[in-house]
Amino acid sequence: MNMSFPYRRMPPVIQIVYPHMGVKESKIWTLFLKNIGWDDIEYVDYAVRVGPAVVPSDIVEENIRRMAEAITKLRIDAVVHRKSEIWLMEVKEIANLVAIGQLISYEHYYIKEYKPMKQVKLGIVAEDYKRNIIEVCKRYGITIFLVRTDRVIIL
């Protein structure tokens, strides 16, 4: 496991805010956790950094290099570890093409760096979605989770 850039591992508990999520995304994520009905979640990793860092070659001080590495890596909103699978989740107000691109990149680097033993699945958790993404999500095996106050609709 890549431990050079720590992430926040937590049980799937409800919080006011989650690491690396704003207030709106945190509300969406809370609705997801409350309503998804997955009773086999082992834990959730938040703000998981993956991919190459982009550090200018003129930065020579080690502490500054480490900071630059940390802030330039990609960051997965939530990695949900279930008993038989791992979900890489992107949380958005509106599921869109940007989220699809992020998830495809996250999957590539997550598998390369973490070498998971379980199947990796991709999901966008959102309140709404752009209608033109359904076909692309199906093509790349991305599930859209639409959150409501009392349920999660799975597309």
N, CA, C and O of each residue as an XYZ file, in Angstrom:
620
protein
N       0.841     -1.183      0.000
C       0.000      0.000      0.000
C       0.887      1.247      0.000
O       1.909      1.285      0.684
N       0.505      2.237     -0.747
C       1.235      3.487     -0.850
C       0.963      4.328      0.393
O      -0.129      4.877      0.545
N       1.944      4.430      1.275
C       1.755      5.190      2.509
C       2.529      6.511      2.499
O       2.587      7.202      3.516
N       3.115      6.858      1.371
C       3.914      8.083      1.341
C       3.057      9.334      1.520
O       3.557     10.363      1.976
N       1.784      9.260      1.169
C       0.889     10.388      1.341
C      -0.346      9.890      2.075
O      -1.250      9.343      1.444
N      -0.407     10.065      3.378
C      -1.500      9.486      4.164
C      -2.858     10.026      3.779
O      -2.993     11.143      3.282
N      -3.840      9.219      4.018
C      -5.227      9.575      3.806
C      -5.943      9.370      5.121
O      -5.330      8.928      6.093
N      -7.217      9.679      5.175
C      -7.987      9.548      6.410
C      -8.842      8.295      6.337
O      -9.814      8.257      5.582
N      -8.498      7.270      7.107
C      -9.295      6.038      7.177
C     -10.269      6.172      8.331
O      -9.878      6.503      9.450
N     -11.552      5.912      8.052
C     -12.571      6.078      9.073
C     -13.643      5.014      8.917
O     -13.843      4.489      7.822
N     -14.329      4.695      9.998
C     -15.517      3.857      9.854
C     -16.582      4.670      9.117
O     -16.494      5.897      9.066
N     -17.573      4.010      8.555
C     -18.591      4.745      7.788
C     -19.587      5.469      8.688
O     -20.778      5.157      8.693
N     -19.085      6.432      9.446
C     -19.938      7.181     10.363
C     -20.337      8.520      9.748
O     -19.634      9.074      8.904
N     -21.472      9.015     10.192
C     -21.976     10.298      9.707
C     -21.213     11.420     10.397
O     -21.026     11.407     11.614
N     -20.777     12.389      9.603
C     -20.043     13.543     10.115
C     -20.646     14.816      9.524
O     -21.453     14.756      8.597
N     -20.255     15.944     10.056
C     -20.706     17.219      9.496
C     -19.956     17.509      8.202
O     -20.555     17.891      7.196
N     -18.654     17.323      8.239
C     -17.813     17.448      7.042
C     -16.851     16.277      7.003
O     -16.525     15.677      8.027
N     -16.405     15.969      5.795
C     -15.484     14.868      5.563
C     -14.204     15.434      4.961
O     -14.234     16.480      4.313
N     -13.074     14.749      5.170
C     -11.814     15.252      4.623
C     -11.914     15.511      3.118
O     -12.427     14.681      2.369
N     -11.425     16.652      2.696
C     -11.327     17.052      1.289
C     -12.690     17.316      0.625
O     -12.754     17.466     -0.595
N     -13.764     17.374      1.398
C     -15.078     17.686      0.825
C     -15.574     19.001      1.406
O     -15.386     19.287      2.588
N     -16.206     19.787      0.559
C     -16.826     21.018      1.025
C     -18.138     20.712      1.731
O     -18.526     19.552      1.866
N     -18.812     21.751      2.173
C     -20.059     21.593      2.923
C     -21.122     20.908      2.062
O     -21.782     19.982      2.533
N     -21.297     21.334      0.835
C     -22.327     20.755     -0.042
C     -22.030     19.285     -0.346
O     -22.923     18.441     -0.265
N     -20.773     18.977     -0.695
C     -20.403     17.594     -0.977
C     -20.570     16.724      0.271
O     -20.978     15.567      0.179
N     -20.251     17.291      1.436
C     -20.411     16.546      2.688
C     -21.876     16.200      2.942
O     -22.178     15.100      3.405
N     -22.788     17.124      2.645
C     -24.215     16.837      2.807
C     -24.662     15.727      1.865
O     -25.437     14.852      2.250
N     -24.173     15.767      0.633
C     -24.497     14.728     -0.348
C     -23.957     13.379      0.130
O     -24.663     12.373      0.069
N     -22.727     13.354      0.597
C     -22.109     12.115      1.064
C     -22.850     11.566      2.298
O     -23.033     10.355      2.422
N     -23.264     12.438      3.189
C     -24.018     12.001      4.364
C     -25.321     11.320      3.942
O     -25.675     10.270      4.480
N     -26.033     11.911      2.987
C     -27.267     11.289      2.493
C     -26.975      9.927      1.877
O     -27.749      8.985      2.051
N     -25.869      9.824      1.164
C     -25.481      8.529      0.595
C     -25.264      7.500      1.698
O     -25.826      6.406      1.643
N     -24.457      7.837      2.696
C     -24.167      6.889      3.777
C     -25.431      6.498      4.545
O     -25.595      5.338      4.923
N     -26.319      7.458      4.773
C     -27.550      7.182      5.519
C     -28.499      6.255      4.749
O     -29.200      5.440      5.349
N     -28.514      6.383      3.429
C     -29.565      5.735      2.643
C     -29.127      4.609      1.720
O     -29.985      3.962      1.118
N     -27.841      4.347      1.581
C     -27.418      3.345      0.604
C     -27.780      1.921      1.040
O     -28.034      1.066      0.191
N     -27.807      1.659      2.330
C     -28.196      0.330      2.784
C     -27.114     -0.735      2.681
O     -27.407     -1.927      2.776
N     -25.877     -0.319      2.489
C     -24.775     -1.292      2.452
C     -24.390     -1.616      3.893
O     -23.861     -0.757      4.598
N     -24.643     -2.815      4.326
C     -24.296     -3.190      5.698
C     -22.937     -3.882      5.790
O     -22.541     -4.338      6.863
N     -22.232     -3.960      4.674
C     -20.937     -4.640      4.666
C     -19.753     -3.688      4.452
O     -18.680     -4.123      4.032
N     -19.937     -2.405      4.736
C     -18.827     -1.457      4.619
C     -17.877     -1.698      5.787
O     -18.272     -1.636      6.951
N     -16.626     -1.972      5.457
C     -15.622     -2.200      6.493
C     -15.037     -0.886      6.991
O     -14.897     -0.675      8.196
N     -14.695     -0.004      6.053
C     -14.184      1.315      6.392
C     -14.156      2.167      5.132
O     -14.327      1.659      4.024
N     -13.940      3.472      5.314
C     -13.872      4.421      4.201
C     -12.574      5.207      4.324
O     -12.258      5.733      5.391
N     -11.831      5.284      3.242
C     -10.648      6.140      3.172
C     -11.058      7.422      2.454
O     -11.699      7.379      1.404
N     -10.685      8.556      3.026
C     -11.025      9.849      2.433
C      -9.769     10.554      1.940
O      -8.690     10.404      2.513
N      -9.926     11.325      0.868
C      -8.838     12.147      0.312
C      -7.614     11.293     -0.011
O      -6.492     11.628      0.370
N      -7.841     10.196     -0.710
C      -6.754      9.276     -1.071
C      -5.995      9.851     -2.267
O      -6.569     10.091     -3.329
N      -4.715     10.063     -2.075
C      -3.882     10.654     -3.127
C      -3.329      9.559     -4.030
O      -2.822      8.539     -3.563
N      -3.441      9.798     -5.337
C      -2.929      8.859     -6.332
C      -2.319      9.632     -7.490
O      -2.542     10.832     -7.646
N      -1.550      8.922     -8.293
C      -0.984      9.516     -9.498
C       0.315     10.234     -9.236
O       0.741     10.397     -8.093
N       0.936     10.659    -10.316
C       2.228     11.338    -10.179
C       2.082     12.753     -9.634
O       1.105     13.453     -9.900
N       3.067     13.138     -8.881
C       3.132     14.520     -8.399
C       3.762     15.387     -9.480
O       4.543     14.904    -10.299
N       3.419     16.659     -9.475
C       3.998     17.604    -10.425
C       4.783     18.625     -9.603
O       4.222     19.578     -9.064
N       6.089     18.401     -9.521
C       6.941     19.257     -8.701
C       7.951     19.950     -9.613
O       8.708     19.274    -10.310
N       7.979     21.273     -9.622
C       8.965     21.994    -10.434
C      10.395     21.583    -10.053
O      10.701     21.409     -8.873
N      11.242     21.434    -11.033
C      12.612     20.958    -10.790
C      13.445     21.950     -9.979
O      14.460     21.564     -9.398
N      13.037     23.214     -9.928
C      13.829     24.191     -9.182
C      13.540     24.166     -7.675
O      14.188     24.884     -6.915
N      12.591     23.362     -7.245
C      12.337     23.231     -5.807
C      13.290     22.177     -5.260
O      13.189     20.998     -5.601
N      14.194     22.602     -4.427
C      15.220     21.677     -3.914
C      15.050     21.372     -2.426
O      15.529     20.342     -1.954
N      14.394     22.228     -1.700
C      14.214     21.978     -0.270
C      13.246     20.812     -0.091
O      12.142     20.821     -0.637
N      13.669     19.808      0.680
C      12.907     18.572      0.802
C      11.507     18.788      1.364
O      10.552     18.187      0.872
N      11.363     19.627      2.373
C      10.034     19.840      2.952
C       9.091     20.517      1.955
O       7.900     20.207      1.923
N       9.607     21.427      1.152
C       8.792     22.097      0.137
C       8.437     21.098     -0.979
O       7.316     21.110     -1.487
N       9.378     20.248     -1.352
C       9.112     19.215     -2.367
C       7.987     18.288     -1.899
O       7.084     17.966     -2.671
N       8.042     17.862     -0.636
C       7.002     16.972     -0.107
C       5.636     17.650     -0.123
O       4.632     17.021     -0.457
N       5.595     18.922      0.236
C       4.328     19.660      0.198
C       3.812     19.766     -1.234
O       2.622     19.575     -1.484
N       4.707     20.072     -2.174
C       4.312     20.180     -3.582
C       3.804     18.842     -4.100
O       2.828     18.801     -4.848
N       4.451     17.754     -3.715
C       3.990     16.424     -4.115
C       2.585     16.163     -3.583
O       1.717     15.673     -4.305
N       2.373     16.493     -2.324
C       1.078     16.217     -1.689
C      -0.053     16.992     -2.351
O      -1.136     16.443     -2.556
N       0.175     18.241     -2.684
C      -0.925     19.053     -3.218
C      -1.138     18.875     -4.721
O      -2.167     19.303     -5.244
N      -0.193     18.254     -5.427
C      -0.369     18.106     -6.874
C      -0.819     16.715     -7.296
O      -1.084     16.487     -8.477
N      -0.909     15.790     -6.360
C      -1.440     14.467     -6.701
C      -2.963     14.548     -6.834
O      -3.600     15.437     -6.269
N      -3.528     13.619     -7.580
C      -4.974     13.520     -7.664
C      -5.506     13.048     -6.314
O      -4.798     12.366     -5.572
N      -6.737     13.402     -5.993
C      -7.286     13.027     -4.698
C      -8.690     12.432     -4.862
O      -9.609     13.104     -5.330
N      -8.835     11.186     -4.476
C     -10.130     10.502     -4.549
C     -10.955     10.939     -3.334
O     -10.469     10.898     -2.204
N     -12.194     11.354     -3.569
C     -13.032     11.821     -2.469
C     -13.215     10.740     -1.403
O     -12.978     10.986     -0.221
N     -13.634      9.548     -1.820
C     -13.865      8.466     -0.861
C     -13.579      7.120     -1.514
O     -13.955      6.872     -2.659
N     -12.910      6.264     -0.763
C     -12.686      4.880     -1.188
C     -13.416      4.011     -0.176
O     -13.015      3.912      0.984
N     -14.492      3.383     -0.632
C     -15.345      2.592      0.249
C     -14.921      1.127      0.151
O     -15.014      0.507     -0.909
N     -14.458      0.595      1.268
C     -14.017     -0.799      1.324
C     -15.164     -1.651      1.836
O     -15.522     -1.595      3.012
N     -15.739     -2.443      0.932
C     -16.785     -3.393      1.310
C     -16.150     -4.780      1.399
O     -14.998     -4.961      1.005
N     -16.877     -5.734      1.902
C     -16.320     -7.079      2.088
C     -15.775     -7.675      0.790
O     -14.726     -8.320      0.805
N     -16.469     -7.470     -0.332
C     -16.058     -8.129     -1.570
C     -15.609     -7.186     -2.680
O     -15.260     -7.646     -3.767
N     -15.610     -5.879     -2.431
C     -15.243     -4.930     -3.480
C     -14.829     -3.595     -2.875
O     -15.079     -3.309     -1.704
N     -14.187     -2.793     -3.715
C     -13.748     -1.449     -3.330
C     -14.395     -0.474     -4.298
O     -14.339     -0.667     -5.512
N     -15.004      0.566     -3.764
C     -15.634      1.598     -4.586
C     -14.822      2.881     -4.514
O     -14.561      3.394     -3.426
N     -14.421      3.401     -5.671
C     -13.807      4.724     -5.763
C     -14.942      5.693     -6.067
O     -15.614      5.576     -7.092
N     -15.151      6.656     -5.163
C     -16.304      7.548     -5.273
C     -15.904      8.999     -5.488
O     -15.027      9.530     -4.807
N     -16.556      9.612     -6.432
C     -16.435     11.047     -6.664
C     -17.763     11.675     -6.262
O     -18.817     11.245     -6.730
N     -17.722     12.677     -5.407
C     -18.934     13.327     -4.911
C     -19.076     14.681     -5.599
O     -18.175     15.519     -5.547
N     -20.215     14.877     -6.238
C     -20.489     16.124     -6.974
C     -21.930     16.561     -6.721
O     -22.782     15.737     -6.389
N     -22.201     17.846     -6.875
C     -23.587     18.298     -6.848
C     -24.314     17.727     -8.061
O     -25.429     17.216     -7.953
N     -23.652     17.826     -9.233
C     -24.230     17.317    -10.475
C     -23.200     16.393    -11.128
O     -22.086     16.817    -11.435
N     -23.575     15.137    -11.336
C     -22.695     14.185    -12.018
C     -22.505     14.660    -13.456
O     -23.471     14.983    -14.147
N     -21.245     14.699    -13.897
C     -20.946     15.251    -15.215
C     -19.742     14.558    -15.838
O     -19.168     13.640    -15.251
N     -19.368     15.003    -17.025
C     -18.235     14.400    -17.740
C     -16.917     14.560    -16.985
O     -16.048     13.693    -17.077
N     -16.757     15.637    -16.253
C     -15.536     15.842    -15.462
C     -15.375     14.710    -14.452
O     -14.284     14.163    -14.292
N     -16.458     14.365    -13.777
C     -16.410     13.289    -12.779
C     -16.019     11.960    -13.435
O     -15.281     11.170    -12.846
N     -16.507     11.718    -14.637
C     -16.152     10.483    -15.351
C     -14.645     10.443    -15.603
O     -13.996      9.432    -15.336
N     -14.095     11.533    -16.110
C     -12.659     11.596    -16.365
C     -11.842     11.412    -15.097
O     -10.820     10.726    -15.093
N     -12.309     12.037    -14.018
C     -11.611     11.878    -12.742
C     -11.596     10.414    -12.320
O     -10.546      9.888    -11.951
N     -12.743      9.753    -12.370
C     -12.824      8.371    -11.920
C     -11.979      7.418    -12.761
O     -11.347      6.509    -12.223
N     -11.967      7.620    -14.065
C     -11.145      6.761    -14.928
C      -9.670      6.921    -14.558
O      -8.933      5.937    -14.499
N      -9.243      8.156    -14.309
C      -7.856      8.404    -13.895
C      -7.585      7.802    -12.517
O      -6.556      7.160    -12.304
N      -8.504      8.011    -11.592
C      -8.333      7.459    -10.246
C      -8.173      5.942    -10.292
O      -7.297      5.379     -9.637
N      -9.029      5.292    -11.071
C      -8.967      3.823    -11.148
C      -7.600      3.364    -11.647
O      -7.000      2.448    -11.084
N      -7.119      3.999    -12.697
C      -5.816      3.632    -13.258
C      -4.722      3.709    -12.192
O      -3.990      2.745    -11.968
N      -4.624      4.848    -11.550
C      -3.549      5.045    -10.567
C      -3.784      4.262     -9.275
O      -2.824      3.788     -8.667
N      -5.017      4.119     -8.850
C      -5.298      3.366     -7.619
C      -4.847      1.910     -7.774
O      -4.175      1.361     -6.900
N      -5.222      1.301     -8.887
C      -4.832     -0.090     -9.127
C      -3.322     -0.206     -9.264
O      -2.719     -1.141     -8.738
N      -2.719      0.723     -9.956
C      -1.260      0.700    -10.147
C      -0.515      0.842     -8.820
O       0.470      0.142     -8.586
N      -0.973      1.733     -7.961
C      -0.241      2.042     -6.730
C      -0.636      1.180     -5.534
O       0.220      0.845     -4.716
N      -1.894      0.817     -5.417
C      -2.366      0.098     -4.235
C      -2.498     -1.413     -4.462
O      -2.542     -2.183     -3.503
N      -2.560     -1.831     -5.718
C      -2.665     -3.247     -6.065
C      -3.718     -3.975     -5.222
O      -3.402     -4.923     -4.502
N      -4.968     -3.523     -5.321
C      -6.024     -4.106     -4.481
C      -6.299     -5.569     -4.837
O      -6.161     -5.980     -5.989
N      -6.683     -6.329     -3.839
C      -7.017     -7.739     -4.019
C      -8.502     -7.920     -4.365
O      -8.899     -8.992     -4.822
N      -9.311     -6.900     -4.156
C     -10.739     -6.959     -4.447
C     -11.023     -6.224     -5.753
O     -10.213     -5.419     -6.213
N     -12.181     -6.510     -6.344
C     -12.616     -5.798     -7.534
C     -12.816     -4.321     -7.209
O     -13.365     -3.979     -6.162
N     -12.367     -3.448     -8.112
C     -12.528     -2.005     -7.948
C     -13.686     -1.543     -8.828
O     -13.732     -1.841    -10.022
N     -14.618     -0.813     -8.221
C     -15.761     -0.265     -8.941
C     -15.749      1.252     -8.813
O     -15.150      1.806     -7.891
N     -16.419      1.916     -9.750
C     -16.419      3.378     -9.806
C     -17.828      3.918     -9.619
O     -18.790      3.382    -10.169
N     -17.939      4.995     -8.828
C     -19.245      5.599     -8.607
C     -19.192      7.102     -8.471
O     -18.245      7.664     -7.920
N     -20.229      7.745     -8.985
C     -20.424      9.179     -8.792
C     -21.629      9.327     -7.870
O     -22.699      8.789     -8.156
N     -21.463     10.050     -6.770
C     -22.534     10.304     -5.826
C     -22.940     11.759     -6.016
O     -22.120     12.663     -5.852
N     -24.208     11.986     -6.361
C     -24.641     13.341     -6.704
C     -26.128     13.525     -6.422
O     -26.858     12.564     -6.178
N     -26.558     14.789     -6.464
C     -27.979     15.117     -6.331
C     -28.695     15.073     -7.675
O     -29.897     14.815     -7.742
N     -27.946     15.327     -8.739
C     -28.522     15.368    -10.076
C     -27.450     14.927    -11.066
O     -26.305     14.698    -10.677
N     -27.807     14.808    -12.326
C     -26.823     14.392    -13.324
C     -27.140     15.013    -14.680
O     -28.292     15.304    -15.000
N     -26.095     15.204    -15.456
C     -26.239     15.652    -16.839
C     -26.712     14.449    -17.654
O     -26.100     13.382    -17.601
N     -27.768     14.616    -18.384
C     -28.380     13.492    -19.099
C     -27.461     12.867    -20.150
O     -27.641     11.704    -20.511
N     -26.493     13.616    -20.639
C     -25.618     13.098    -21.691
C     -24.503     12.189    -21.176
O     -23.660     11.761    -21.964
N     -24.474     11.884    -19.886
C     -23.387     11.045    -19.376
C     -23.769      9.579    -19.191
O     -22.894      8.744    -18.963
N     -25.042      9.253    -19.282
C     -25.501      7.888    -19.001
C     -24.791      6.858    -19.884
O     -24.276      5.858    -19.384
N     -24.765      7.100    -21.170
C     -24.143      6.154    -22.101
C     -22.650      5.996    -21.821
O     -22.116      4.889    -21.888
N     -21.990      7.087    -21.513
C     -20.551      7.041    -21.228
C     -20.306      6.299    -19.911
O     -19.365      5.512    -19.813
N     -21.129      6.538    -18.917
C     -20.988      5.817    -17.642
C     -21.142      4.317    -17.856
O     -20.366      3.529    -17.315
N     -22.121      3.925    -18.626
C     -22.311      2.494    -18.916
C     -21.089      1.919    -19.620
O     -20.645      0.816    -19.300
N     -20.556      2.651    -20.562
C     -19.373      2.193    -21.318
C     -18.185      1.931    -20.399
O     -17.439      0.976    -20.613
N     -17.999      2.773    -19.373
C     -16.847      2.654    -18.480
C     -17.188      1.998    -17.138
O     -16.357      1.979    -16.230
N     -18.386      1.470    -17.014
C     -18.758      0.766    -15.799
C     -18.871      1.661    -14.572
O     -18.560      1.239    -13.458
N     -19.309      2.879    -14.776
C     -19.452      3.841    -13.679
C     -20.915      3.888    -13.244
O     -21.810      4.074    -14.069
N     -21.147      3.720    -11.965
C     -22.489      3.782    -11.406
C     -22.753      5.191    -10.890
O     -21.900      5.799    -10.243
N     -23.946      5.701    -11.187
C     -24.362      6.990    -10.646
C     -25.311      6.715     -9.484
O     -26.295      5.988     -9.626
N     -25.001      7.308     -8.335
C     -25.843      7.211     -7.144
C     -26.482      8.578     -6.927
O     -25.803      9.523     -6.526
N     -27.778      8.690     -7.189
C     -28.487      9.947     -6.975
C     -29.061      9.938     -5.563
O     -29.863      9.068     -5.222
N     -28.659     10.894     -4.748
C     -29.112     10.924     -3.361
C     -30.376     11.772     -3.221
O     -30.531     12.819     -3.849
N     -31.256     11.279     -2.381
C     -32.461     11.999     -1.978
C     -32.487     11.970     -0.454
O     -31.671     11.284      0.161
N     -33.391     12.686      0.150
C     -33.417     12.732      1.612
C     -33.738     11.372      2.230
O     -33.341     11.096      3.363
N     -34.446     10.532      1.500
C     -34.879      9.254      2.074
C     -34.415      8.011      1.303
O     -34.769      6.892      1.675
N     -33.636      8.191      0.243
C     -33.209      7.038     -0.560
C     -32.062      7.403     -1.477
O     -31.721      8.573     -1.650
N     -31.471      6.360     -2.066
C     -30.459      6.534     -3.103
C     -30.979      5.822     -4.346
O     -31.355      4.651     -4.287
N     -30.999      6.529     -5.465
C     -31.431      5.961     -6.742
C     -30.160      5.565     -7.488
O     -29.257      6.382     -7.668
N     -30.097      4.322     -7.915
C     -28.900      3.826     -8.601
C     -29.173      3.762    -10.085
O     -30.095      3.078    -10.528
N     -28.359      4.485    -10.861
C     -28.485      4.481    -12.337
C     -27.370      3.651    -12.947
O     -27.295      3.520    -14.169
